[in-house]
Amino acid sequence: MGVMAASVPSLQRPPGPGDDLGLGTRDAAPRGVNKDGSFNIRRTGAPRFRPYELYHQLITMSLPRFALILLGGNLLANLLFAGIYLAVGMEHFDRAGGPALLDRFLDAFFFSAQTLTTVGNGAIHPVGALSSSVAALESMLGLLGFALATGLLYGRFSRPHARILFSRRAVMAPYRDGLTGFMFRLVNERSNQLIEVEASVSLSLRDPRTGEHSFSPLSLERKRINLFPSNWTIVHAITPDSPLAGMGEADLAEAGAEFIVLIKAFDDTFAQTVYARTSYKSEEIVWGMRFAPMVSPRDASGMAVVDLARLDRLEAPAG
């Protein structure tokens, strides 16, 4: 396939200012974009307490962690007010519990839980201005807290994001007119409608002489489709002017090749634009294979079936 540094035009010049995708051209990570679309970047030097990021973190963190924070916050609030009620004195409450510390603590804790949620079972109720004032304050904070938690839950579930499945591997397969094509496949995992779907693919190569990374946009057979009810195989034909021209499997591995994919679509359900991204490294490319069909022929009613389980199914090219 030839010597890489001499055969790849993108490595014969230093990266220009328009070539950087924002991932950096020096000391780049082994992978710029992870398979799930995240980046290998860690921020340091920011203040430890960042209230301006609190909402974003609560919206984007994992659901188990979010649920744990809600439960932990509720528990801490009840423990705090139970301590306040104990400090006020449980003799200021009409209750049926015993005089032991554990009995008084449990009465205070469960009275706090009832007051915080404004349930008010009535088994315990404050007597006097001081205990009633603390209970009124807790009721107000409980209403505000649950309103905030409800807003966060709504924000998490209503936040639009694409559920696009990418094939785990890309392929280098015969294309047409005697050309080879770089191909990968994607499908919408949801049943919603995505329209005006656009794709862009950039190739990152590392110059072995300088260690710098260059980024070259790849021309695509079709970079946009108006409707996306089925799967879409994205193809870059390796023509003589392609950055991949003259490169083989070993050349891509030596250059640390990474194909960075960005998908942009309009979500018809939320009436908003959504994005998805991923990447393919050289070791995630299968040579000499092509994707097997994942759409069945239409039946008598004119309905076709897209089998998502066949997204990564490969087969040998015909002939």
C-alpha positions as protocol buffer text, in pm:
chain_id: "A"
residue {
  index: 1
  type: MET
  ca { x: 0 y: 0 z: 0 }
}
residue {
  index: 2
  type: GLY
  ca { x: 300 y: 231 z: 4 }
}
residue {
  index: 3
  type: VAL
  ca { x: 476 y: 429 z: 272 }
}
residue {
  index: 4
  type: MET
  ca { x: 225 y: 618 z: 477 }
}
residue {
  index: 5
  type: ALA
  ca { x: 405 y: 949 z: 531 }
}
residue {
  index: 6
  type: ALA
  ca { x: 481 y: 981 z: 162 }
}
residue {
  index: 7
  type: SER
  ca { x: 146 y: 871 z: 25 }
}
residue {
  index: 8
  type: VAL
  ca { x: -101 y: 1059 z: 239 }
}
residue {
  index: 9
  type: PRO
  ca { x: -144 y: 1423 z: 132 }
}
residue {
  index: 10
  type: SER
  ca { x: -281 y: 1530 z: 469 }
}
residue {
  index: 11
  type: LEU
  ca { x: 50 y: 1435 z: 637 }
}
residue {
  index: 12
  type: GLN
  ca { x: 272 y: 1630 z: 397 }
}
residue {
  index: 13
  type: ARG
  ca { x: 185 y: 1968 z: 552 }
}
residue {
  index: 14
  type: PRO
  ca { x: 138 y: 2096 z: 906 }
}
residue {
  index: 15
  type: PRO
  ca { x: -221 y: 2107 z: 1024 }
}
residue {
  index: 16
  type: GLY
  ca { x: -388 y: 2433 z: 931 }
}
residue {
  index: 17
  type: PRO
  ca { x: -607 y: 2638 z: 1165 }
}
residue {
  index: 18
  type: GLY
  ca { x: -920 y: 2515 z: 989 }
}
residue {
  index: 19
  type: ASP
  ca { x: -829 y: 2148 z: 1033 }
}
residue {
  index: 20
  type: ASP
  ca { x: -863 y: 2129 z: 1412 }
}
residue {
  index: 21
  type: LEU
  ca { x: -1190 y: 1980 z: 1536 }
}
residue {
  index: 22
  type: GLY
  ca { x: -1130 y: 2123 z: 1881 }
}
residue {
  index: 23
  type: LEU
  ca { x: -961 y: 1806 z: 2006 }
}
residue {
  index: 24
  type: GLY
  ca { x: -609 y: 1946 z: 1983 }
}
residue {
  index: 25
  type: THR
  ca { x: -335 y: 1861 z: 1735 }
}
residue {
  index: 26
  type: ARG
  ca { x: -53 y: 1802 z: 1984 }
}
residue {
  index: 27
  type: ASP
  ca { x: -35 y: 1537 z: 2254 }
}
residue {
  index: 28
  type: ALA
  ca { x: -378 y: 1413 z: 2151 }
}
residue {
  index: 29
  type: ALA
  ca { x: -532 y: 1123 z: 2339 }
}
residue {
  index: 30
  type: PRO
  ca { x: -521 y: 775 z: 2180 }
}
residue {
  index: 31
  type: ARG
  ca { x: -889 y: 831 z: 2112 }
}
residue {
  index: 32
  type: GLY
  ca { x: -1043 y: 1175 z: 2061 }
}
residue {
  index: 33
  type: VAL
  ca { x: -1407 y: 1067 z: 2079 }
}
residue {
  index: 34
  type: ASN
  ca { x: -1515 y: 757 z: 2269 }
}
residue {
  index: 35
  type: LYS
  ca { x: -1770 y: 513 z: 2133 }
}
residue {
  index: 36
  type: ASP
  ca { x: -2043 y: 667 z: 2348 }
}
residue {
  index: 37
  type: GLY
  ca { x: -1962 y: 1016 z: 2220 }
}
residue {
  index: 38
  type: SER
  ca { x: -1779 y: 1136 z: 2531 }
}
residue {
  index: 39
  type: PHE
  ca { x: -1435 y: 1299 z: 2524 }
}
residue {
  index: 40
  type: ASN
  ca { x: -1111 y: 1208 z: 2696 }
}
residue {
  index: 41
  type: ILE
  ca { x: -1084 y: 1546 z: 2866 }
}
residue {
  index: 42
  type: ARG
  ca { x: -1073 y: 1614 z: 3239 }
}
residue {
  index: 43
  type: ARG
  ca { x: -1102 y: 1971 z: 3368 }
}
residue {
  index: 44
  type: THR
  ca { x: -891 y: 2095 z: 3658 }
}
residue {
  index: 45
  type: GLY
  ca { x: -837 y: 2430 z: 3827 }
}
residue {
  index: 46
  type: ALA
  ca { x: -1207 y: 2510 z: 3866 }
}
residue {
  index: 47
  type: PRO
  ca { x: -1348 y: 2610 z: 4208 }
}
residue {
  index: 48
  type: ARG
  ca { x: -1457 y: 2318 z: 4422 }
}
residue {
  index: 49
  type: PHE
  ca { x: -1798 y: 2476 z: 4481 }
}
residue {
  index: 50
  type: ARG
  ca { x: -1966 y: 2553 z: 4147 }
}
residue {
  index: 51
  type: PRO
  ca { x: -2335 y: 2633 z: 4195 }
}
residue {
  index: 52
  type: TYR
  ca { x: -2363 y: 2730 z: 3829 }
}
residue {
  index: 53
  type: GLU
  ca { x: -2307 y: 2364 z: 3734 }
}
residue {
  index: 54
  type: LEU
  ca { x: -2545 y: 2211 z: 3988 }
}
residue {
  index: 55
  type: TYR
  ca { x: -2849 y: 2204 z: 3759 }
}
residue {
  index: 56
  type: HIS
  ca { x: -2649 y: 2065 z: 3466 }
}
residue {
  index: 57
  type: GLN
  ca { x: -2499 y: 1790 z: 3681 }
}
residue {
  index: 58
  type: LEU
  ca { x: -2836 y: 1690 z: 3823 }
}
residue {
  index: 59
  type: ILE
  ca { x: -2988 y: 1680 z: 3474 }
}
residue {
  index: 60
  type: THR
  ca { x: -2710 y: 1480 z: 3311 }
}
residue {
  index: 61
  type: MET
  ca { x: -2596 y: 1238 z: 3584 }
}
residue {
  index: 62
  type: SER
  ca { x: -2702 y: 874 z: 3576 }
}
residue {
  index: 63
  type: LEU
  ca { x: -3050 y: 787 z: 3699 }
}
residue {
  index: 64
  type: PRO
  ca { x: -2930 y: 564 z: 3991 }
}
residue {
  index: 65
  type: ARG
  ca { x: -2703 y: 843 z: 4117 }
}
residue {
  index: 66
  type: PHE
  ca { x: -2983 y: 1100 z: 4080 }
}
residue {
  index: 67
  type: ALA
  ca { x: -3224 y: 877 z: 4274 }
}
residue {
  index: 68
  type: LEU
  ca { x: -2960 y: 823 z: 4544 }
}
residue {
  index: 69
  type: ILE
  ca { x: -2915 y: 1200 z: 4581 }
}
residue {
  index: 70
  type: LEU
  ca { x: -3291 y: 1253 z: 4614 }
}
residue {
  index: 71
  type: LEU
  ca { x: -3323 y: 980 z: 4876 }
}
residue {
  index: 72
  type: GLY
  ca { x: -3013 y: 1100 z: 5059 }
}
residue {
  index: 73
  type: GLY
  ca { x: -3134 y: 1459 z: 5059 }
}
residue {
  index: 74
  type: ASN
  ca { x: -3471 y: 1355 z: 5197 }
}
residue {
  index: 75
  type: LEU
  ca { x: -3307 y: 1148 z: 5470 }
}
residue {
  index: 76
  type: LEU
  ca { x: -3068 y: 1428 z: 5571 }
}
residue {
  index: 77
  type: ALA
  ca { x: -3351 y: 1682 z: 5585 }
}
residue {
  index: 78
  type: ASN
  ca { x: -3556 y: 1456 z: 5811 }
}
residue {
  index: 79
  type: LEU
  ca { x: -3256 y: 1388 z: 6036 }
}
residue {
  index: 80
  type: LEU
  ca { x: -3187 y: 1762 z: 6060 }
}
residue {
  index: 81
  type: PHE
  ca { x: -3541 y: 1853 z: 6160 }
}
residue {
  index: 82
  type: ALA
  ca { x: -3567 y: 1552 z: 6391 }
}
residue {
  index: 83
  type: GLY
  ca { x: -3264 y: 1693 z: 6573 }
}
residue {
  index: 84
  type: ILE
  ca { x: -3427 y: 2037 z: 6588 }
}
residue {
  index: 85
  type: TYR
  ca { x: -3748 y: 1888 z: 6731 }
}
residue {
  index: 86
  type: LEU
  ca { x: -3546 y: 1700 z: 6993 }
}
residue {
  index: 87
  type: ALA
  ca { x: -3367 y: 2024 z: 7082 }
}
residue {
  index: 88
  type: VAL
  ca { x: -3702 y: 2206 z: 7112 }
}
residue {
  index: 89
  type: GLY
  ca { x: -3825 y: 1924 z: 7335 }
}
residue {
  index: 90
  type: MET
  ca { x: -4071 y: 1650 z: 7258 }
}
residue {
  index: 91
  type: GLU
  ca { x: -4284 y: 1767 z: 7550 }
}
residue {
  index: 92
  type: HIS
  ca { x: -4402 y: 2035 z: 7306 }
}
residue {
  index: 93
  type: PHE
  ca { x: -4567 y: 1766 z: 7094 }
}
residue {
  index: 94
  type: ASP
  ca { x: -4880 y: 1566 z: 7154 }
}
residue {
  index: 95
  type: ARG
  ca { x: -4764 y: 1210 z: 7094 }
}
residue {
  index: 96
  type: ALA
  ca { x: -4820 y: 856 z: 7219 }
}
residue {
  index: 97
  type: GLY
  ca { x: -4454 y: 746 z: 7225 }
}
residue {
  index: 98
  type: GLY
  ca { x: -4250 y: 659 z: 7533 }
}
residue {
  index: 99
  type: PRO
  ca { x: -3996 y: 873 z: 7720 }
}
residue {
  index: 100
  type: ALA
  ca { x: -3684 y: 686 z: 7602 }
}
residue {
  index: 101
  type: LEU
  ca { x: -3444 y: 867 z: 7368 }
}
residue {
  index: 102
  type: LEU
  ca { x: -3505 y: 620 z: 7085 }
}
residue {
  index: 103
  type: ASP
  ca { x: -3883 y: 662 z: 7118 }
}
residue {
  index: 104
  type: ARG
  ca { x: -3852 y: 1040 z: 7114 }
}
residue {
  index: 105
  type: PHE
  ca { x: -3615 y: 1031 z: 6816 }
}
residue {
  index: 106
  type: LEU
  ca { x: -3843 y: 804 z: 6615 }
}
residue {
  index: 107
  type: ASP
  ca { x: -4143 y: 1026 z: 6690 }
}
residue {
  index: 108
  type: ALA
  ca { x: -3944 y: 1334 z: 6585 }
}
residue {
  index: 109
  type: PHE
  ca { x: -3812 y: 1167 z: 6269 }
}
residue {
  index: 110
  type: PHE
  ca { x: -4148 y: 1039 z: 6147 }
}
residue {
  index: 111
  type: PHE
  ca { x: -4321 y: 1365 z: 6238 }
}
residue {
  index: 112
  type: SER
  ca { x: -4058 y: 1540 z: 6025 }
}
residue {
  index: 113
  type: ALA
  ca { x: -4123 y: 1298 z: 5735 }
}
residue {
  index: 114
  type: GLN
  ca { x: -4496 y: 1367 z: 5756 }
}
residue {
  index: 115
  type: THR
  ca { x: -4445 y: 1743 z: 5779 }
}
residue {
  index: 116
  type: LEU
  ca { x: -4185 y: 1761 z: 5500 }
}
residue {
  index: 117
  type: THR
  ca { x: -4425 y: 1589 z: 5260 }
}
residue {
  index: 118
  type: THR
  ca { x: -4726 y: 1777 z: 5405 }
}
residue {
  index: 119
  type: VAL
  ca { x: -4896 y: 1441 z: 5465 }
}
residue {
  index: 120
  type: GLY
  ca { x: -4973 y: 1513 z: 5829 }
}
residue {
  index: 121
  type: ASN
  ca { x: -5112 y: 1183 z: 5958 }
}
residue {
  index: 122
  type: GLY
  ca { x: -5214 y: 1349 z: 6286 }
}
residue {
  index: 123
  type: ALA
  ca { x: -5064 y: 1089 z: 6521 }
}
residue {
  index: 124
  type: ILE
  ca { x: -4822 y: 1358 z: 6639 }
}
residue {
  index: 125
  type: HIS
  ca { x: -4886 y: 1731 z: 6633 }
}
residue {
  index: 126
  type: PRO
  ca { x: -4703 y: 2030 z: 6778 }
}
residue {
  index: 127
  type: VAL
  ca { x: -4828 y: 2214 z: 7085 }
}
residue {
  index: 128
  type: GLY
  ca { x: -4717 y: 2572 z: 7132 }
}
residue {
  index: 129
  type: ALA
  ca { x: -4578 y: 2849 z: 6916 }
}
residue {
  index: 130
  type: LEU
  ca { x: -4213 y: 2732 z: 6899 }
}
residue {
  index: 131
  type: SER
  ca { x: -4276 y: 2377 z: 6783 }
}
residue {
  index: 132
  type: SER
  ca { x: -4552 y: 2494 z: 6546 }
}
residue {
  index: 133
  type: SER
  ca { x: -4320 y: 2754 z: 6392 }
}
residue {
  index: 134
  type: VAL
  ca { x: -4051 y: 2494 z: 6323 }
}
residue {
  index: 135
  type: ALA
  ca { x: -4312 y: 2263 z: 6168 }
}
residue {
  index: 136
  type: ALA
  ca { x: -4444 y: 2548 z: 5951 }
}
residue {
  index: 137
  type: LEU
  ca { x: -4090 y: 2625 z: 5831 }
}
residue {
  index: 138
  type: GLU
  ca { x: -4031 y: 2260 z: 5745 }
}
residue {
  index: 139
  type: SER
  ca { x: -4360 y: 2242 z: 5555 }
}
residue {
  index: 140
  type: MET
  ca { x: -4259 y: 2541 z: 5342 }
}
residue {
  index: 141
  type: LEU
  ca { x: -3913 y: 2398 z: 5274 }
}
residue {
  index: 142
  type: GLY
  ca { x: -4072 y: 2064 z: 5189 }
}
residue {
  index: 143
  type: LEU
  ca { x: -4301 y: 2222 z: 4931 }
}
residue {
  index: 144
  type: LEU
  ca { x: -4009 y: 2409 z: 4773 }
}
residue {
  index: 145
  type: GLY
  ca { x: -3787 y: 2099 z: 4778 }
}
residue {
  index: 146
  type: PHE
  ca { x: -4042 y: 1872 z: 4614 }
}
residue {
  index: 147
  type: ALA
  ca { x: -4122 y: 2138 z: 4355 }
}
residue {
  index: 148
  type: LEU
  ca { x: -3750 y: 2152 z: 4272 }
}
residue {
  index: 149
  type: ALA
  ca { x: -3724 y: 1771 z: 4258 }
}
residue {
  index: 150
  type: THR
  ca { x: -4030 y: 1754 z: 4032 }
}
residue {
  index: 151
  type: GLY
  ca { x: -3877 y: 2013 z: 3800 }
}
residue {
  index: 152
  type: LEU
  ca { x: -3553 y: 1816 z: 3784 }
}
residue {
  index: 153
  type: LEU
  ca { x: -3739 y: 1493 z: 3708 }
}
residue {
  index: 154
  type: TYR
  ca { x: -3934 y: 1665 z: 3432 }
}
residue {
  index: 155
  type: GLY
  ca { x: -3616 y: 1816 z: 3293 }
}
residue {
  index: 156
  type: ARG
  ca { x: -3445 y: 1477 z: 3286 }
}
residue {
  index: 157
  type: PHE
  ca { x: -3729 y: 1298 z: 3110 }
}
residue {
  index: 158
  type: SER
  ca { x: -3817 y: 1581 z: 2872 }
}
residue {
  index: 159
  type: ARG
  ca { x: -3462 y: 1659 z: 2763 }
}
residue {
  index: 160
  type: PRO
  ca { x: -3437 y: 1559 z: 2398 }
}
residue {
  index: 161
  type: HIS
  ca { x: -3142 y: 1347 z: 2297 }
}
residue {
  index: 162
  type: ALA
  ca { x: -3084 y: 1117 z: 2005 }
}
residue {
  index: 163
  type: ARG
  ca { x: -3097 y: 740 z: 2051 }
}
residue {
  index: 164
  type: ILE
  ca { x: -2901 y: 652 z: 1740 }
}
residue {
  index: 165
  type: LEU
  ca { x: -2736 y: 312 z: 1728 }
}
residue {
  index: 166
  type: PHE
  ca { x: -2405 y: 291 z: 1542 }
}
residue {
  index: 167
  type: SER
  ca { x: -2256 y: -32 z: 1416 }
}
residue {
  index: 168
  type: ARG
  ca { x: -1982 y: -147 z: 1650 }
}
residue {
  index: 169
  type: ARG
  ca { x: -1746 y: -185 z: 1357 }
}
residue {
  index: 170
  type: ALA
  ca { x: -1690 y: -9 z: 1028 }
}
residue {
  index: 171
  type: VAL
  ca { x: -1588 y: -190 z: 710 }
}
residue {
  index: 172
  type: MET
  ca { x: -1355 y: -139 z: 418 }
}
residue {
  index: 173
  type: ALA
  ca { x: -1533 y: -310 z: 132 }
}
residue {
  index: 174
  type: PRO
  ca { x: -1556 y: -300 z: -247 }
}
residue {
  index: 175
  type: TYR
  ca { x: -1780 y: -11 z: -344 }
}
residue {
  index: 176
  type: ARG
  ca { x: -1848 y: 54 z: -711 }
}
residue {
  index: 177
  type: ASP
  ca { x: -1655 y: 147 z: -1022 }
}
residue {
  index: 178
  type: GLY
  ca { x: -1365 y: -56 z: -884 }
}
residue {
  index: 179
  type: LEU
  ca { x: -1334 y: 162 z: -575 }
}
residue {
  index: 180
  type: THR
  ca { x: -1312 y: 68 z: -210 }
}
residue {
  index: 181
  type: GLY
  ca { x: -1535 y: 237 z: 43 }
}
residue {
  index: 182
  type: PHE
  ca { x: -1514 y: 311 z: 413 }
}
residue {
  index: 183
  type: MET
  ca { x: -1860 y: 232 z: 553 }
}
residue {
  index: 184
  type: PHE
  ca { x: -2049 y: 220 z: 880 }
}
residue {
  index: 185
  type: ARG
  ca { x: -2416 y: 187 z: 956 }
}
residue {
  index: 186
  type: LEU
  ca { x: -2664 y: 353 z: 1191 }
}
residue {
  index: 187
  type: VAL
  ca { x: -3029 y: 326 z: 1282 }
}
residue {
  index: 188
  type: ASN
  ca { x: -3274 y: 516 z: 1501 }
}
residue {
  index: 189
  type: GLU
  ca { x: -3335 y: 306 z: 1813 }
}
residue {
  index: 190
  type: ARG
  ca { x: -3655 y: 491 z: 1896 }
}
residue {
  index: 191
  type: SER
  ca { x: -3982 y: 479 z: 1706 }
}
residue {
  index: 192
  type: ASN
  ca { x: -3995 y: 859 z: 1679 }
}
residue {
  index: 193
  type: GLN
  ca { x: -3931 y: 1038 z: 1351 }
}
residue {
  index: 194
  type: LEU
  ca { x: -3598 y: 1201 z: 1273 }
}
residue {
  index: 195
  type: ILE
  ca { x: -3591 y: 1425 z: 967 }
}
residue {
  index: 196
  type: GLU
  ca { x: -3321 y: 1621 z: 784 }
}
residue {
  index: 197
  type: VAL
  ca { x: -3048 y: 1391 z: 916 }
}
residue {
  index: 198
  type: GLU
  ca { x: -2696 y: 1513 z: 837 }
}
residue {
  index: 199
  type: ALA
  ca { x: -2367 y: 1328 z: 875 }
}
residue {
  index: 200
  type: SER
  ca { x: -2011 y: 1451 z: 884 }
}
residue {
  index: 201
  type: VAL
  ca { x: -1704 y: 1230 z: 914 }
}
residue {
  index: 202
  type: SER
  ca { x: -1349 y: 1351 z: 980 }
}
residue {
  index: 203
  type: LEU
  ca { x: -1031 y: 1148 z: 969 }
}
residue {
  index: 204
  type: SER
  ca { x: -767 y: 1203 z: 1235 }
}
residue {
  index: 205
  type: LEU
  ca { x: -413 y: 1090 z: 1147 }
}
residue {
  index: 206
  type: ARG
  ca { x: -94 y: 1119 z: 1350 }
}
residue {
  index: 207
  type: ASP
  ca { x: 223 y: 1218 z: 1169 }
}
residue {
  index: 208
  type: PRO
  ca { x: 492 y: 972 z: 1289 }
}
residue {
  index: 209
  type: ARG
  ca { x: 764 y: 1233 z: 1235 }
}
residue {
  index: 210
  type: THR
  ca { x: 616 y: 1510 z: 1452 }
}
residue {
  index: 211
  type: GLY
  ca { x: 347 y: 1335 z: 1654 }
}
residue {
  index: 212
  type: GLU
  ca { x: 96 y: 1598 z: 1546 }
}
residue {
  index: 213
  type: HIS
  ca { x: -258 y: 1507 z: 1450 }
}
residue {
  index: 214
  type: SER
  ca { x: -423 y: 1634 z: 1134 }
}
residue {
  index: 215
  type: PHE
  ca { x: -797 y: 1633 z: 1073 }
}
residue {
  index: 216
  type: SER
  ca { x: -940 y: 1588 z: 725 }
}
residue {
  index: 217
  type: PRO
  ca { x: -1310 y: 1597 z: 639 }
}
residue {
  index: 218
  type: LEU
  ca { x: -1418 y: 1298 z: 432 }
}
residue {
  index: 219
  type: SER
  ca { x: -1649 y: 1338 z: 136 }
}
residue {
  index: 220
  type: LEU
  ca { x: -1953 y: 1114 z: 167 }
}
residue {
  index: 221
  type: GLU
  ca { x: -2163 y: 940 z: -92 }
}
residue {
  index: 222
  type: ARG
  ca { x: -2464 y: 1102 z: 74 }
}
residue {
  index: 223
  type: LYS
  ca { x: -2420 y: 1340 z: 364 }
}
residue {
  index: 224
  type: ARG
  ca { x: -2788 y: 1414 z: 422 }
}
residue {
  index: 225
  type: ILE
  ca { x: -3118 y: 1229 z: 407 }
}
residue {
  index: 226
  type: ASN
  ca { x: -3450 y: 1401 z: 457 }
}
residue {
  index: 227
  type: LEU
  ca { x: -3628 y: 1103 z: 615 }
}
residue {
  index: 228
  type: PHE
  ca { x: -3483 y: 832 z: 841 }
}
residue {
  index: 229
  type: PRO
  ca { x: -3738 y: 553 z: 889 }
}
residue {
  index: 230
  type: SER
  ca { x: -3487 y: 274 z: 818 }
}
residue {
  index: 231
  type: ASN
  ca { x: -3113 y: 220 z: 854 }
}
residue {
  index: 232
  type: TRP
  ca { x: -2848 y: 431 z: 681 }
}
residue {
  index: 233
  type: THR
  ca { x: -2511 y: 307 z: 559 }
}
residue {
  index: 234
  type: ILE
  ca { x: -2271 y: 601 z: 534 }
}
residue {
  index: 235
  type: VAL
  ca { x: -2004 y: 557 z: 266 }
}
residue {
  index: 236
  type: HIS
  ca { x: -1681 y: 737 z: 189 }
}
residue {
  index: 237
  type: ALA
  ca { x: -1548 y: 630 z: -150 }
}
residue {
  index: 238
  type: ILE
  ca { x: -1167 y: 607 z: -152 }
}
residue {
  index: 239
  type: THR
  ca { x: -1085 y: 798 z: -468 }
}
residue {
  index: 240
  type: PRO
  ca { x: -735 y: 915 z: -566 }
}
residue {
  index: 241
  type: ASP
  ca { x: -792 y: 1248 z: -385 }
}
residue {
  index: 242
  type: SER
  ca { x: -917 y: 1084 z: -65 }
}
residue {
  index: 243
  type: PRO
  ca { x: -698 y: 1114 z: 248 }
}
residue {
  index: 244
  type: LEU
  ca { x: -720 y: 733 z: 263 }
}
residue {
  index: 245
  type: ALA
  ca { x: -580 y: 681 z: -87 }
}
residue {
  index: 246
  type: GLY
  ca { x: -289 y: 438 z: -85 }
}
residue {
  index: 247
  type: MET
  ca { x: -332 y: 345 z: 282 }
}
residue {
  index: 248
  type: GLY
  ca { x: -369 y: -9 z: 400 }
}
residue {
  index: 249
  type: GLU
  ca { x: -462 y: -167 z: 729 }
}
residue {
  index: 250
  type: ALA
  ca { x: -108 y: -141 z: 869 }
}
residue {
  index: 251
  type: ASP
  ca { x: -80 y: 223 z: 758 }
}
residue {
  index: 252
  type: LEU
  ca { x: -399 y: 321 z: 940 }
}
residue {
  index: 253
  type: ALA
  ca { x: -282 y: 144 z: 1255 }
}
residue {
  index: 254
  type: GLU
  ca { x: 59 y: 315 z: 1244 }
}
residue {
  index: 255
  type: ALA
  ca { x: -104 y: 656 z: 1200 }
}
residue {
  index: 256
  type: GLY
  ca { x: -347 y: 598 z: 1486 }
}
residue {
  index: 257
  type: ALA
  ca { x: -633 y: 663 z: 1246 }
}
residue {
  index: 258
  type: GLU
  ca { x: -962 y: 766 z: 1401 }
}
residue {
  index: 259
  type: PHE
  ca { x: -1282 y: 832 z: 1206 }
}
residue {
  index: 260
  type: ILE
  ca { x: -1485 y: 1088 z: 1403 }
}
residue {
  index: 261
  type: VAL
  ca { x: -1858 y: 1086 z: 1328 }
}
residue {
  index: 262
  type: LEU
  ca { x: -2112 y: 1357 z: 1403 }
}
residue {
  index: 263
  type: ILE
  ca { x: -2483 y: 1310 z: 1329 }
}
residue {
  index: 264
  type: LYS
  ca { x: -2729 y: 1599 z: 1338 }
}
residue {
  index: 265
  type: ALA
  ca { x: -3106 y: 1551 z: 1306 }
}
residue {
  index: 266
  type: PHE
  ca { x: -3434 y: 1726 z: 1375 }
}
residue {
  index: 267
  type: ASP
  ca { x: -3651 y: 1539 z: 1625 }
}
residue {
  index: 268
  type: ASP
  ca { x: -4010 y: 1570 z: 1509 }
}
residue {
  index: 269
  type: THR
  ca { x: -4146 y: 1481 z: 1854 }
}
residue {
  index: 270
  type: PHE
  ca { x: -3967 y: 1754 z: 2049 }
}
residue {
  index: 271
  type: ALA
  ca { x: -3932 y: 1993 z: 1753 }
}
residue {
  index: 272
  type: GLN
  ca { x: -3564 y: 2033 z: 1840 }
}
residue {
  index: 273
  type: THR
  ca { x: -3230 y: 1949 z: 1685 }
}
residue {
  index: 274
  type: VAL
  ca { x: -3047 y: 1653 z: 1839 }
}
residue {
  index: 275
  type: TYR
  ca { x: -2694 y: 1525 z: 1795 }
}
residue {
  index: 276
  type: ALA
  ca { x: -2509 y: 1195 z: 1823 }
}
residue {
  index: 277
  type: ARG
  ca { x: -2141 y: 1121 z: 1785 }
}
residue {
  index: 278
  type: THR
  ca { x: -1902 y: 830 z: 1790 }
}
residue {
  index: 279
  type: SER
  ca { x: -1572 y: 725 z: 1639 }
}
residue {
  index: 280
  type: TYR
  ca { x: -1400 y: 428 z: 1482 }
}
residue {
  index: 281
  type: LYS
  ca { x: -1036 y: 340 z: 1538 }
}
residue {
  index: 282
  type: SER
  ca { x: -833 y: 142 z: 1286 }
}
residue {
  index: 283
  type: GLU
  ca { x: -869 y: -179 z: 1490 }
}
residue {
  index: 284
  type: GLU
  ca { x: -1248 y: -143 z: 1471 }
}
residue {
  index: 285
  type: ILE
  ca { x: -1250 y: -167 z: 1092 }
}
residue {
  index: 286
  type: VAL
  ca { x: -1316 y: -500 z: 920 }
}
residue {
  index: 287
  type: TRP
  ca { x: -1151 y: -530 z: 582 }
}
residue {
  index: 288
  type: GLY
  ca { x: -1308 y: -715 z: 289 }
}
residue {
  index: 289
  type: MET
  ca { x: -1656 y: -751 z: 443 }
}
residue {
  index: 290
  type: ARG
  ca { x: -1981 y: -564 z: 391 }
}
residue {
  index: 291
  type: PHE
  ca { x: -2297 y: -511 z: 593 }
}
residue {
  index: 292
  type: ALA
  ca { x: -2573 y: -766 z: 552 }
}
residue {
  index: 293
  type: PRO
  ca { x: -2925 y: -634 z: 482 }
}
residue {
  index: 294
  type: MET
  ca { x: -3127 y: -557 z: 794 }
}
residue {
  index: 295
  type: VAL
  ca { x: -3455 y: -463 z: 620 }
}
residue {
  index: 296
  type: SER
  ca { x: -3684 y: -746 z: 514 }
}
residue {
  index: 297
  type: PRO
  ca { x: -3876 y: -734 z: 185 }
}
residue {
  index: 298
  type: ARG
  ca { x: -4219 y: -578 z: 206 }
}
residue {
  index: 299
  type: ASP
  ca { x: -4506 y: -813 z: 277 }
}
residue {
  index: 300
  type: ALA
  ca { x: -4846 y: -817 z: 107 }
}
residue {
  index: 301
  type: SER
  ca { x: -4959 y: -515 z: 308 }
}
residue {
  index: 302
  type: GLY
  ca { x: -4657 y: -316 z: 195 }
}
residue {
  index: 303
  type: MET
  ca { x: -4490 y: -322 z: 538 }
}
residue {
  index: 304
  type: ALA
  ca { x: -4115 y: -375 z: 573 }
}
residue {
  index: 305
  type: VAL
  ca { x: -3940 y: -476 z: 895 }
}
residue {
  index: 306
  type: VAL
  ca { x: -3612 y: -327 z: 1020 }
}
residue {
  index: 307
  type: ASP
  ca { x: -3432 y: -579 z: 1241 }
}
residue {
  index: 308
  type: LEU
  ca { x: -3210 y: -381 z: 1480 }
}
residue {
  index: 309
  type: ALA
  ca { x: -3043 y: -703 z: 1591 }
}
residue {
  index: 310
  type: ARG
  ca { x: -2880 y: -724 z: 1246 }
}
residue {
  index: 311
  type: LEU
  ca { x: -2712 y: -383 z: 1272 }
}
residue {
  index: 312
  type: ASP
  ca { x: -2365 y: -541 z: 1307 }
}
residue {
  index: 313
  type: ARG
  ca { x: -2425 y: -840 z: 1079 }
}
residue {
  index: 314
  type: LEU
  ca { x: -2152 y: -873 z: 815 }
}
residue {
  index: 315
  type: GLU
  ca { x: -2118 y: -1085 z: 506 }
}
residue {
  index: 316
  type: ALA
  ca { x: -1865 y: -1142 z: 233 }
}
residue {
  index: 317
  type: PRO
  ca { x: -1909 y: -927 z: -79 }
}
residue {
  index: 318
  type: ALA
  ca { x: -2083 y: -1096 z: -369 }
}
residue {
  index: 319
  type: GLY
  ca { x: -1858 y: -1236 z: -638 }
}
